[in-house]
Amino acid sequence: MMTYVELYFRKVFTVDLRALAIMRIWLAGIILTDLAIRATDLEAHYSNMGVLPLYVLHEYLWPAQFFSFHALSGMWQFEVLLFIIAAAFAGCLLIGYKTRLATVISWLLLVSLQNRNTLITQGGDDLLRMLLFWGMFLPWGRYYAYDATQQKQPLAADTTYFSAATVAYILQICLVYFCTALLKNSPEWRTEGTALYYALSLDQILMPGGRLIYPYPELLHTLTLTTYYVELLLPFLLLIPFYNNFFRMVVVAVLLGFHIGISLTLFVGLFYLINIASIAGLLPRPVMDWLDRRLLASFRRPYTGHFKRLFEQIRRPSLVSIQVRLHRPLVPRHLWPQFRNGFVSVVLLYCIWWNLSGTALRIPQLPDSSRWFGYLLRLDQHWGMFAPVVFKDDGWYILEGQTASGKTIDLNHEGEAATYTKPASVVSLFKNDRWRKYSENYLFVRNAYMRPYYCNYLMRRWNEAHPQRPIRQLEVIYMKEPSLPDYQVAEPTREVLCGCANQPQQH
């Protein structure tokens, strides 16, 4: 007979395999989207001709435990090859072909890609990385997947599943929201209720939805306190052992609305999509039964028609059908589940300790001597979204170039005459969220080393694209406009962050 603890764990941490499959498909789609966005900046972000050459990466941003295939070469053509491989395995993950292998390789290449340039990563990247890590130990290829068509035995009627990996998955979601609330320990979050006002004062991330609610201080006050207490308390609903399906749907519904609201008010890139994908695996069995009947019938096992015939071709011997057989496996097959659950449990406890050590809780801190393990597998996590306070050094960039004829132009405005007037939409100056995050890191004094490389990159690219109108020098200027309380407007000040001239020889 099971003990009360075992019953509790099975009640709280059991998930539906079909919900896991939806999460798998969604995450694979996000990986492909992310690769497509990043691919537009291969030279800028991942080559020696860009803003972070390899020798700079290794000097300033390279812990000894990091690894990266993307750092094996400084040529953008090499990055193209790795991007194609990553997209191929993400496609396999999407359709559920060799799902376990596709998950492992996708995680490995994602870690490699993120390690190549940490100046453009944000909290959503950390969550995507962790979801893929736990996904390596989840059977999310049993439904809505090609692999499901190859199982000899028919799937059982019971679609629920429980293991150490499901415990880790659900507790990971709890950690994201609970720890970000603990890190928001300033009065502007807990008592004053001004955090959202300051967040929407940042023109660098302000979206149209944010403009609509920004003029209403009482609404912003209420939303700030609501955000804080939702993040602090909502995760505990997932740990209630009774009415489990109901409370899970409450969590899913609240977080779905929460992240849609964020996407409408703040420019956060793929952050909101990753967070929404993370809760897809929480959908309980009754909901999945309804979705399966109404919306997903065409994906049921076994597949039929053109879809099945397509994969019948893949089943034939080909380059993608690689099998490795070990005469003596490292772990006997009958012991593998115990080994897997034991490893996942140890890693989960490590992640919990890592997260809580970064908060103000009075607990023994994770020893620095053990952090190598977290950096090696990129289990390091810090969910400090707008915490402990909201960043207030707002402003906008002017890329002020001097032409050979003496004219002053702004590269941010396609070479128009430079002006210090605030643009109608600051957020529109950024090509994508990766560049926005880079520009945020560019401001910090601790990152001063990165400034010349961006300046030189911009000058070279401009002169290559405009040989008839080259610039002889460039200044990266930040028009600093700090966010002030009570809708006060600060007078912008001109700060020259970097200057370069006579494009130097690239290393």
Secondary structure, DSSP 8 states (H G I E B T S, - for coil): ---HHHHHHHHHH-EEHHHHHHHHHHHHHHHHHHHHHHHTTHHHHHSTTTTS-HHHHHHHS--TT---GGGS---HHHHHHHHHHHHHHHHHHHHTSSHHHHHHHHHHHHHHHHHH-GGG--HHHHHHHHHHHHHTTS-TTSSSSHHHHT-SS---S--EE-SHHHHHHHHHHHHHHHHHHHH--SHHHHTS--HHHHHHT-TTTB-HHHHHHTT-HHHHHHHHHHHHHHHHHGGGGGG-SSSHHHHHHHHHHHHHHHHHHHHHHB--TTHHHHHHHHHHTT--HHHHHHHHHHT-GGG-SS--HHHHHHHHHHHSS-TT------SS-SS-GGGHHHHHHHHHHHHHHHHHHHHHHTSS--S----GGGHHHHHHHT------TT-SS-----EEEEEEEEETTS-EEEGGGTTEE---S--S-SGGGSSSHHHHHHHHHHHSGGGGGGHHHHHHHHHHHHHHH-TTS-EEEEEEEEEE--B-STT-B---EEEEEEEEES-----
